[in-house]
């Protein structure tokens, strides 16, 4: 990759601004000053600006705890989006949220610019499980649970059998619901179909990823090595099929 594009991708400015930075003798590659923006950056090279290494990964994976009231989108003319919560230094070209959470839904959201991985997690044939913590308006009955676990027939699709776990000491008003699709308002529609309603909703797991209990709403962090390895296994499984 060209040096000017490399630095622009790392948010050091526009291509024009980066070229000026390079021409000002402020950039080194492997300890040597480089004034040519078209120079190739060798794989594994140490690039520095003003003596500070900038060798951050161009491909990124962030785990976010999406807050209430924020839109899951890359841009929106009126509302704040999840990308608005990302620090400028952490932005990358092509960064996007994998999947969608409603504006009033909180919880686990993966942000990446790895399109192949995003496809592996979202492809309908993959049936990647998604688990939600659901607060209900009224206690879940045995009949409601049986209906959810059997699958709900909607006009345009039939949901796969869901896994339901009632959280203890919640009088049946908090459940963990695992589904394998991701249709529009699906969880809310499923609970409405069995005669209940959702008062609060948060995603706590997606595939091998779990929402860390210490990740505050509105914050994010890079995936750990173990989390990346678990996602790599998902992607490998997609390729092998």
C-alpha positions in Angstrom: 0.0 0.0 0.0 1.2 3.5 -0.8 2.4 5.5 2.2 0.0 8.4 1.7 -3.0 6.0 1.5 -1.7 4.1 4.6 -1.6 7.2 6.7 -4.9 8.5 5.4 -6.5 5.2 6.3 -5.2 5.7 9.8 -7.0 9.0 10.0 -3.9 11.2 9.8 -5.7 13.5 7.4 -6.9 13.7 3.9 -4.6 12.4 1.1 -3.6 16.1 0.5 -2.9 16.7 4.1 -0.9 13.5 4.5 1.2 14.3 1.4 2.1 17.7 3.1 3.0 15.7 6.3 5.3 13.5 4.3 7.0 16.3 2.4 7.7 18.1 5.7 10.1 15.2 6.7 7.8 14.2 9.5 7.4 10.6 8.5 9.8 7.7 8.7 9.6 4.1 7.5 11.8 1.7 9.3 13.8 4.6 10.8 14.4 6.3 7.5 12.7 9.6 6.4 10.4 9.1 3.5 9.3 12.1 1.4 7.6 10.2 -1.4 3.9 9.6 -0.7 3.7 7.0 -3.4 6.4 4.8 -1.8 5.1 1.3 -0.8 4.9 0.4 2.8 6.4 -3.1 3.2 4.4 -5.6 5.2 5.5 -5.3 8.8 7.3 -2.0 8.3 7.5 0.4 11.3 5.9 3.7 10.2 6.3 6.7 12.5 5.1 10.3 12.5 7.2 12.8 14.4 9.0 9.9 15.9 5.8 8.2 17.2 5.0 4.7 15.8 1.7 4.6 14.0 1.7 0.9 13.0 -1.9 0.3 13.9 -3.9 -2.4 12.1 -5.9 -1.3 9.1 -8.4 -4.1 9.7 -10.2 -3.6 13.0 -12.7 -5.5 15.1 -14.5 -3.6 17.9 -17.0 -4.9 20.5 -19.5 -2.2 21.4 -22.2 -2.0 24.0 -24.7 -0.1 22.0 -26.7 2.5 24.1 -30.4 3.3 23.9 -31.3 6.0 21.3 -28.5 5.5 18.9 -29.0 4.3 15.3 -27.2 1.2 14.0 -26.0 2.7 10.8 -22.9 4.2 9.3 -24.6 7.6 8.8 -27.9 9.3 9.4 -29.2 12.7 8.5 -31.0 13.2 11.9 -29.9 10.7 14.5 -26.6 9.9 16.2 -25.2 6.6 14.9 -22.9 3.9 16.4 -20.0 5.2 14.3 -20.4 8.6 16.0 -19.4 6.8 19.2 -16.1 5.7 17.7 -13.0 7.9 18.4 -11.6 9.5 15.2 -8.3 7.7 15.6 -10.1 4.3 15.6 -12.1 4.9 12.5 -11.2 3.0 9.3 -12.5 3.1 5.8 -15.3 0.7 5.4 -16.0 0.4 9.2 -19.6 -0.8 9.7 -21.9 -2.5 12.2 -22.4 -6.2 11.6 -26.2 -6.6 11.8 -28.7 -4.2 13.2 -30.1 -3.4 16.6 -33.2 -1.2 16.9 -32.8 2.3 18.1 -34.2 1.5 21.5 -32.3 -1.8 21.8 -29.0 -2.0 23.7 -26.2 -4.4 23.9 -23.6 -6.3 21.9 -22.7 -5.0 18.5 -19.6 -5.9 16.4 -18.0 -3.2 14.3 -15.5 -4.1 11.7 -14.2 -3.4 8.2 -13.8 -7.1 7.5 -16.6 -7.7 5.0 -16.0 -11.5 4.7 -16.4 -12.0 8.4 -19.6 -9.8 8.5 -21.1 -11.9 5.7 -20.2 -15.1 7.6 -22.1 -13.9 10.7 -25.1 -12.6 8.8 -25.6 -15.1 6.1 -29.1 -16.6 6.6 -27.9 -20.2 5.9 -25.3 -19.9 8.8 -28.0 -19.6 11.5 -25.7 -17.8 13.8 -27.4 -17.6 17.3 -28.2 -14.3 18.9 -29.2 -14.1 22.5 -31.2 -11.2 24.0 -32.1 -10.3 27.6 -35.8 -9.5 27.4 -37.8 -7.6 30.0 -41.5 -8.5 29.7 -44.6 -6.5 30.6 -46.0 -9.6 32.3 -44.6 -12.9 33.5 -43.8 -15.6 30.9 -46.2 -18.5 31.1 -45.4 -22.1 30.3 -47.7 -21.9 27.3 -45.9 -18.8 26.0 -42.5 -20.5 26.5 -43.7 -23.6 24.6 -44.9 -21.5 21.7 -41.6 -19.6 21.5 -39.7 -22.9 21.6 -41.9 -24.4 18.8 -41.4 -21.5 16.4 -43.8 -18.6 15.5 -45.5 -18.5 12.2 -45.6 -14.9 10.7 -47.0 -13.9 7.4 -43.6 -13.7 5.7 -41.6 -16.4 7.6 -41.7 -19.0 10.4 -39.1 -18.4 13.1 -36.9 -21.3 14.0 -37.5 -22.8 17.5 -36.1 -20.4 20.1 -34.2 -21.3 23.2 -35.8 -19.7 26.3 -34.3 -19.3 29.8 -36.2 -17.6 32.5 -33.9 -15.6 34.8 -34.3 -16.5 38.4 -35.7 -14.1 40.9 -37.4 -12.0 38.2 -41.0 -13.3 38.7 -40.9 -14.6 35.1 -40.5 -11.1 33.7 -36.9 -11.4 32.5 -35.9 -14.1 30.0 -32.9 -14.9 27.8 -34.2 -15.6 24.3 -31.9 -17.1 21.6 -33.0 -16.9 18.0 -31.3 -17.8 14.7 -32.6 -15.2 12.3 -32.6 -11.5 12.7 -35.8 -10.2 11.1 -37.1 -6.7 11.6 -38.4 -6.3 15.2 -38.3 -10.1 15.5 -38.0 -10.5 19.3 -40.8 -7.9 19.9 -43.0 -9.5 17.3 -42.4 -13.0 18.8 -43.5 -11.9 22.3 -46.5 -10.0 20.9 -47.5 -13.2 19.0 -47.7 -15.2 22.3 -49.6 -12.5 24.1 -46.9 -10.5 25.9 -44.9 -7.4 25.2 -41.3 -6.2 25.6 -40.4 -3.3 27.8 -36.6 -3.5 27.5 -34.3 -5.4 25.1 -30.6 -5.9 25.0 -28.4 -8.3 23.0 -26.0 -10.2 25.2 -24.5 -12.7 22.7 -23.9 -13.2 19.0 -22.3 -16.3 17.8 -19.2 -16.9 20.0 -19.2 -13.3 21.3 -20.5 -12.5 24.7 -21.2 -9.0 26.0 -18.6 -8.3 28.8 -20.3 -7.3 32.1 -17.7 -4.5 32.5 -18.3 -2.8 29.1 -20.4 0.3 29.8 -23.2 1.3 27.5 -21.9 3.6 24.8 -18.3 2.3 25.0 -16.3 -0.2 22.9 -13.0 -2.0 22.9 -11.0 -4.1 20.4 -11.7 -7.8 20.4 -9.3 -10.0 22.4 -7.1 -12.6 20.8 -9.5 -15.3 22.0 -12.5 -13.5 20.6 -10.8 -13.0 17.3 -9.9 -16.7 17.2 -13.5 -17.7 17.8 -14.7 -15.5 15.0 -12.0 -16.9 12.7 -13.4 -20.3 13.4 -16.9 -19.1 12.2 -15.4 -17.7 9.1 -13.4 -20.9 8.4 -16.6 -22.9 8.8 -18.3 -20.6 6.2 -15.5 -21.1 3.7 -15.5 -24.9 4.2 -19.2 -25.1 3.3 
